[in-house]
Amino acid sequence: MLKRLAPLIFFLFILVSCAKNEAEQLIVGQWYNESMMVELDAKSGKIDSVFNVPVGEWESILEIKPIETTYDSDGGYASEYFGLTGEKMQTSEGQWSLAGDSLYLTEGGKTTEYHFRWLEGKAIFRGYLDWDNDGLADDLYTGIQIKR
């Protein structure tokens, strides 16, 4: 019985490995933010307020250039923030990993999970984080990023 299952198990392992490698290849590279929306206290079911940055409004609302994030094949990532005149204001770095359709970003010992959905040249990143700094990861972030 076990001998009959071995080829099937091997096939499933290869299938899962190929799917994971394909998803990883979609992530690896340079990305920039197109838009985002944060629904504060969304996890409670009672949204307190919404912070929205629609397509084409990033610079006027946030007063910075769209964030540029590079995901490296070794599992590292760096997000760079630039002012409107091009000066680098900040860089945040960490590690990334994939599990199924979730992207995990770890920075400074804190991991945030984002559902990742590929849309031909861009992707939707959606997950709960602590946007309002109240100590609770209950704010729903939805961001669209474009791959360069």
Secondary structure, DSSP 8 states (H G I E B T S, - for coil): -HHHHHHHHHHHHHHHHHHHHHHHHHHSEEEEEEEEEEEETGGGTS--EEEEE-TT-HHHHHSS---EEEE-TTSEEEEEEE-TTS-EEEEEEEEEEEETTEEEEEETTEEEEEEEEE-SSEEEEEEEE-TT-SS---EEEEEEEEE-
